Amino acid sequence: MVDLIDGTPELQGIRFHDLRHTFGTECVGLMGIHDLRALIMGHETIQMTLRYSKVNSKRAEEVAQAVFEKIATYGY
């Protein structure tokens, strides 16, 4: 792992652990948290996965917009 990071100037100073955290955060909107835990992150408990997978403000905005569009479509 270190060789991959050392050979890429854009990744200098970034730990593999940081990349894992970012990956978990980005995937949380693509699948359920239990699927993320089991299929990708590999944590034994859901609590550990929740530490890594935070909802970022951009994702929260996208989800809210999708909800508003659904409400407008169905007239709720």
N, CA, C and O atoms as a GROMACS GRO file, in nm:
protein
  304
    1MET      N    1   0.081  -0.119   0.000
    1MET     CA    2   0.000   0.000   0.000
    1MET      C    3   0.086   0.126   0.000
    1MET      O    4   0.057   0.221  -0.073
    2VAL      N    5   0.188   0.127   0.079
    2VAL     CA    6   0.273   0.246   0.089
    2VAL      C    7   0.335   0.280  -0.046
    2VAL      O    8   0.347   0.397  -0.080
    3ASP      N    9   0.376   0.178  -0.122
    3ASP     CA   10   0.437   0.203  -0.253
    3ASP      C   11   0.341   0.275  -0.347
    3ASP      O   12   0.383   0.363  -0.422
    4LEU      N   13   0.214   0.241  -0.344
    4LEU     CA   14   0.115   0.307  -0.430
    4LEU      C   15   0.102   0.454  -0.395
    4LEU      O   16   0.095   0.540  -0.484
    5ILE      N   17   0.098   0.484  -0.269
    5ILE     CA   18   0.084   0.621  -0.224
    5ILE      C   19   0.212   0.698  -0.249
    5ILE      O   20   0.208   0.814  -0.293
    6ASP      N   21   0.327   0.638  -0.222
    6ASP     CA   22   0.455   0.706  -0.243
    6ASP      C   23   0.478   0.740  -0.389
    6ASP      O   24   0.545   0.839  -0.418
    7GLY      N   25   0.426   0.661  -0.481
    7GLY     CA   26   0.446   0.684  -0.623
    7GLY      C   27   0.346   0.782  -0.684
    7GLY      O   28   0.351   0.808  -0.804
    8THR      N   29   0.256   0.837  -0.603
    8THR     CA   30   0.154   0.928  -0.654
    8THR      C   31   0.162   1.060  -0.578
    8THR      O   32   0.120   1.068  -0.463
    9PRO      N   33   0.217   1.163  -0.643
    9PRO     CA   34   0.236   1.291  -0.574
    9PRO      C   35   0.108   1.349  -0.514
    9PRO      O   36   0.112   1.412  -0.408
   10GLU      N   37  -0.007   1.326  -0.580
   10GLU     CA   38  -0.133   1.380  -0.529
   10GLU      C   39  -0.173   1.320  -0.395
   10GLU      O   40  -0.251   1.378  -0.321
   11LEU      N   41  -0.119   1.203  -0.365
   11LEU     CA   42  -0.155   1.134  -0.241
   11LEU      C   43  -0.052   1.150  -0.130
   11LEU      O   44  -0.066   1.088  -0.024
   12GLN      N   45   0.050   1.230  -0.152
   12GLN     CA   46   0.151   1.250  -0.050
   12GLN      C   47   0.088   1.306   0.077
   12GLN      O   48   0.011   1.402   0.071
   13GLY      N   49   0.120   1.248   0.190
   13GLY     CA   50   0.067   1.291   0.318
   13GLY      C   51  -0.069   1.232   0.353
   13GLY      O   52  -0.124   1.260   0.459
   14ILE      N   53  -0.124   1.151   0.265
   14ILE     CA   54  -0.253   1.088   0.291
   14ILE      C   55  -0.230   0.943   0.331
   14ILE      O   56  -0.156   0.870   0.265
   15ARG      N   57  -0.293   0.904   0.440
   15ARG     CA   58  -0.281   0.765   0.485
   15ARG      C   59  -0.386   0.679   0.416
   15ARG      O   60  -0.492   0.728   0.377
   16PHE      N   61  -0.356   0.551   0.400
   16PHE     CA   62  -0.453   0.459   0.341
   16PHE      C   63  -0.582   0.461   0.422
   16PHE      O   64  -0.691   0.451   0.366
   17HIS      N   65  -0.569   0.474   0.552
   17HIS     CA   66  -0.684   0.481   0.640
   17HIS      C   67  -0.775   0.600   0.603
   17HIS      O   68  -0.897   0.588   0.609
   18ASP      N   69  -0.716   0.713   0.563
   18ASP     CA   70  -0.793   0.829   0.520
   18ASP      C   71  -0.874   0.797   0.395
   18ASP      O   72  -0.989   0.839   0.382
   19LEU      N   73  -0.814   0.723   0.303
   19LEU     CA   74  -0.884   0.685   0.180
   19LEU      C   75  -1.001   0.593   0.211
   19LEU      O   76  -1.108   0.604   0.150
   20ARG      N   77  -0.982   0.503   0.305
   20ARG     CA   78  -1.090   0.412   0.347
   20ARG      C   79  -1.207   0.492   0.406
   20ARG      O   80  -1.323   0.464   0.377
   21HIS      N   81  -1.174   0.590   0.488
   21HIS     CA   82  -1.277   0.674   0.550
   21HIS      C   83  -1.355   0.749   0.441
   21HIS      O   84  -1.478   0.752   0.444
   22THR      N   85  -1.286   0.808   0.347
   22THR     CA   86  -1.350   0.881   0.238
   22THR      C   87  -1.438   0.788   0.156
   22THR      O   88  -1.551   0.824   0.120
   23PHE      N   89  -1.387   0.670   0.125
   23PHE     CA   90  -1.464   0.573   0.047
   23PHE      C   91  -1.593   0.536   0.118
   23PHE      O   92  -1.699   0.532   0.056
   24GLY      N   93  -1.585   0.510   0.247
   24GLY     CA   94  -1.705   0.476   0.326
   24GLY      C   95  -1.805   0.589   0.325
   24GLY      O   96  -1.925   0.566   0.314
   25THR      N   97  -1.756   0.712   0.337
   25THR     CA   98  -1.844   0.829   0.338
   25THR      C   99  -1.914   0.844   0.204
   25THR      O  100  -2.034   0.871   0.199
   26GLU      N  101  -1.841   0.826   0.096
   26GLU     CA  102  -1.900   0.841  -0.037
   26GLU      C  103  -2.000   0.730  -0.069
   26GLU      O  104  -2.099   0.754  -0.138
   27CYS      N  105  -1.977   0.611  -0.020
   27CYS     CA  106  -2.064   0.497  -0.051
   27CYS      C  107  -2.192   0.495   0.031
   27CYS      O  108  -2.288   0.426  -0.005
   28VAL      N  109  -2.197   0.569   0.140
   28VAL     CA  110  -2.313   0.562   0.228
   28VAL      C  111  -2.441   0.603   0.155
   28VAL      O  112  -2.548   0.554   0.189
   29GLY      N  113  -2.432   0.689   0.057
   29GLY     CA  114  -2.551   0.729  -0.018
   29GLY      C  115  -2.589   0.633  -0.129
   29GLY      O  116  -2.697   0.644  -0.187
   30LEU      N  117  -2.501   0.540  -0.159
   30LEU     CA  118  -2.524   0.448  -0.269
   30LEU      C  119  -2.586   0.316  -0.226
   30LEU      O  120  -2.641   0.242  -0.308
   31MET      N  121  -2.578   0.287  -0.098
   31MET     CA  122  -2.631   0.160  -0.046
   31MET      C  123  -2.668   0.178   0.099
   31MET      O  124  -2.630   0.277   0.162
   32GLY      N  125  -2.740   0.084   0.152
   32GLY     CA  126  -2.776   0.087   0.294
   32GLY      C  127  -2.653   0.067   0.381
   32GLY      O  128  -2.554   0.008   0.339
   33ILE      N  129  -2.662   0.117   0.503
   33ILE     CA  130  -2.548   0.111   0.594
   33ILE      C  131  -2.510  -0.033   0.626
   33ILE      O  132  -2.391  -0.062   0.646
   34HIS      N  133  -2.606  -0.124   0.633
   34HIS     CA  134  -2.574  -0.264   0.663
   34HIS      C  135  -2.502  -0.329   0.545
   34HIS      O  136  -2.411  -0.410   0.565
   35ASP      N  137  -2.542  -0.293   0.424
   35ASP     CA  138  -2.471  -0.344   0.306
   35ASP      C  139  -2.330  -0.289   0.301
   35ASP      O  140  -2.235  -0.361   0.269
   36LEU      N  141  -2.315  -0.162   0.332
   36LEU     CA  142  -2.184  -0.099   0.334
   36LEU      C  143  -2.092  -0.171   0.433
   36LEU      O  144  -1.976  -0.198   0.403
   37ARG      N  145  -2.146  -0.202   0.550
   37ARG     CA  146  -2.067  -0.272   0.652
   37ARG      C  147  -2.025  -0.410   0.604
   37ARG      O  148  -1.907  -0.446   0.613
   38ALA      N  149  -2.119  -0.484   0.554
   38ALA     CA  150  -2.093  -0.624   0.519
   38ALA      C  151  -2.011  -0.638   0.391
   38ALA      O  152  -1.920  -0.720   0.385
   39LEU      N  153  -2.044  -0.561   0.290
   39LEU     CA  154  -1.983  -0.581   0.159
   39LEU      C  155  -1.854  -0.504   0.136
   39LEU      O  156  -1.766  -0.550   0.064
   40ILE      N  157  -1.842  -0.387   0.195
   40ILE     CA  158  -1.730  -0.302   0.161
   40ILE      C  159  -1.636  -0.276   0.277
   40ILE      O  160  -1.516  -0.299   0.266
   41MET      N  161  -1.690  -0.229   0.388
   41MET     CA  162  -1.603  -0.190   0.498
   41MET      C  163  -1.554  -0.309   0.579
   41MET      O  164  -1.443  -0.305   0.633
   42GLY      N  165  -1.634  -0.415   0.588
   42GLY     CA  166  -1.590  -0.536   0.656
   42GLY      C  167  -1.586  -0.527   0.807
   42GLY      O  168  -1.523  -0.611   0.872
   43HIS      N  169  -1.651  -0.429   0.865
   43HIS     CA  170  -1.651  -0.416   1.010
   43HIS      C  171  -1.738  -0.524   1.074
   43HIS      O  172  -1.837  -0.569   1.017
   44GLU      N  173  -1.699  -0.564   1.193
   44GLU     CA  174  -1.776  -0.664   1.266
   44GLU      C  175  -1.907  -0.607   1.319
   44GLU      O  176  -2.007  -0.677   1.325
   45THR      N  177  -1.905  -0.480   1.357
   45THR     CA  178  -2.026  -0.418   1.412
   45THR      C  179  -2.068  -0.298   1.328
   45THR      O  180  -1.985  -0.233   1.264
   46ILE      N  181  -2.196  -0.270   1.329
   46ILE     CA  182  -2.248  -0.155   1.257
   46ILE      C  183  -2.200  -0.025   1.320
   46ILE      O  184  -2.184   0.075   1.250
   47GLN      N  185  -2.176  -0.026   1.449
   47GLN     CA  186  -2.128   0.095   1.516
   47GLN      C  187  -1.994   0.142   1.460
   47GLN      O  188  -1.971   0.262   1.446
   48MET      N  189  -1.906   0.049   1.427
   48MET     CA  190  -1.777   0.087   1.370
   48MET      C  191  -1.796   0.147   1.231
   48MET      O  192  -1.730   0.245   1.197
   49THR      N  193  -1.883   0.090   1.152
   49THR     CA  194  -1.909   0.144   1.018
   49THR      C  195  -1.966   0.285   1.028
   49THR      O  196  -1.931   0.372   0.948
   50LEU      N  197  -2.053   0.307   1.125
   50LEU     CA  198  -2.112   0.440   1.142
   50LEU      C  199  -2.006   0.546   1.173
   50LEU      O  200  -2.026   0.663   1.141
   51ARG      N  201  -1.897   0.507   1.235
   51ARG     CA  202  -1.788   0.602   1.262
   51ARG      C  203  -1.725   0.651   1.132
   51ARG      O  204  -1.682   0.766   1.122
   52TYR      N  205  -1.719   0.564   1.034
   52TYR     CA  206  -1.652   0.597   0.909
   52TYR      C  207  -1.744   0.661   0.807
   52TYR      O  208  -1.698   0.736   0.721
   53SER      N  209  -1.869   0.634   0.815
   53SER     CA  210  -1.960   0.678   0.709
   53SER      C  211  -2.049   0.792   0.756
   53SER      O  212  -2.160   0.771   0.804
   54LYS      N  213  -1.999   0.910   0.741
   54LYS     CA  214  -2.074   1.029   0.778
   54LYS      C  215  -2.143   1.082   0.653
   54LYS      O  216  -2.090   1.073   0.542
   55VAL      N  217  -2.259   1.138   0.671
   55VAL     CA  218  -2.330   1.198   0.559
   55VAL      C  219  -2.274   1.339   0.543
   55VAL      O  220  -2.280   1.420   0.636
   56ASN      N  221  -2.221   1.367   0.425
   56ASN     CA  222  -2.168   1.501   0.403
   56ASN      C  223  -2.281   1.594   0.359
   56ASN      O  224  -2.387   1.548   0.318
   57SER      N  225  -2.258   1.724   0.366
   57SER     CA  226  -2.364   1.820   0.338
   57SER      C  227  -2.409   1.813   0.192
   57SER      O  228  -2.526   1.836   0.163
   58LYS      N  229  -2.320   1.783   0.101
   58LYS     CA  230  -2.359   1.770  -0.039
   58LYS      C  231  -2.457   1.655  -0.056
   58LYS      O  232  -2.558   1.668  -0.125
   59ARG      N  233  -2.426   1.542   0.005
   59ARG     CA  234  -2.514   1.426  -0.005
   59ARG      C  235  -2.648   1.455   0.062
   59ARG      O  236  -2.753   1.417   0.010
   60ALA      N  237  -2.646   1.521   0.176
   60ALA     CA  238  -2.771   1.555   0.244
   60ALA      C  239  -2.856   1.645   0.156
   60ALA      O  240  -2.978   1.629   0.150
   61GLU      N  241  -2.794   1.739   0.087
   61GLU     CA  242  -2.867   1.828  -0.004
   61GLU      C  243  -2.928   1.749  -0.120
   61GLU      O  244  -3.043   1.774  -0.158
   62GLU      N  245  -2.853   1.653  -0.176
   62GLU     CA  246  -2.904   1.571  -0.286
   62GLU      C  247  -3.025   1.489  -0.242
   62GLU      O  248  -3.123   1.479  -0.316
   63VAL      N  249  -3.018   1.431  -0.123
   63VAL     CA  250  -3.129   1.350  -0.071
   63VAL      C  251  -3.251   1.438  -0.047
   63VAL      O  252  -3.363   1.400  -0.083
   64ALA      N  253  -3.230   1.554   0.013
   64ALA     CA  254  -3.342   1.645   0.038
   64ALA      C  255  -3.407   1.688  -0.093
   64ALA      O  256  -3.530   1.693  -0.102
   65GLN      N  257  -3.327   1.718  -0.195
   65GLN     CA  258  -3.381   1.758  -0.324
   65GLN      C  259  -3.464   1.645  -0.386
   65GLN      O  260  -3.570   1.670  -0.442
   66ALA      N  261  -3.415   1.522  -0.375
   66ALA     CA  262  -3.489   1.408  -0.428
   66ALA      C  263  -3.624   1.392  -0.358
   66ALA      O  264  -3.724   1.359  -0.422
   67VAL      N  265  -3.627   1.415  -0.228
   67VAL     CA  266  -3.751   1.406  -0.152
   67VAL      C  267  -3.848   1.515  -0.198
   67VAL      O  268  -3.966   1.487  -0.220
   68PHE      N  269  -3.799   1.637  -0.212
   68PHE     CA  270  -3.885   1.747  -0.257
   68PHE      C  271  -3.941   1.719  -0.396
   68PHE      O  272  -4.058   1.748  -0.422
   69GLU      N  273  -3.860   1.664  -0.484
   69GLU     CA  274  -3.908   1.631  -0.619
   69GLU      C  275  -4.016   1.524  -0.615
   69GLU      O  276  -4.114   1.530  -0.690
   70LYS      N  277  -3.997   1.426  -0.528
   70LYS     CA  278  -4.097   1.320  -0.516
   70LYS      C  279  -4.228   1.377  -0.461
   70LYS      O  280  -4.337   1.340  -0.507
   71ILE      N  281  -4.218   1.464  -0.364
   71ILE     CA  282  -4.338   1.527  -0.308
   71ILE      C  283  -4.410   1.607  -0.415
   71ILE      O  284  -4.533   1.599  -0.427
   72ALA      N  285  -4.336   1.682  -0.494
   72ALA     CA  286  -4.396   1.763  -0.600
   72ALA      C  287  -4.461   1.675  -0.706
   72ALA      O  288  -4.568   1.709  -0.758
   73THR      N  289  -4.398   1.562  -0.738
   73THR     CA  290  -4.451   1.472  -0.840
   73THR      C  291  -4.582   1.407  -0.797
   73THR      O  292  -4.676   1.397  -0.875
   74TYR      N  293  -4.586   1.363  -0.673
   74TYR     CA  294  -4.703   1.291  -0.623
   74TYR      C  295  -4.805   1.381  -0.554
   74TYR      O  296  -4.913   1.335  -0.518
   75GLY      N  297  -4.773   1.507  -0.536
   75GLY     CA  298  -4.867   1.604  -0.479
   75GLY      C  299  -4.900   1.583  -0.334
   75GLY      O  300  -5.012   1.609  -0.291
   76TYR      N  301  -4.803   1.537  -0.256
   76TYR     CA  302  -4.830   1.517  -0.113
   76TYR      C  303  -4.833   1.649  -0.041
   76TYR      O  304  -4.854   1.653   0.080
   0.00000   0.00000   0.00000
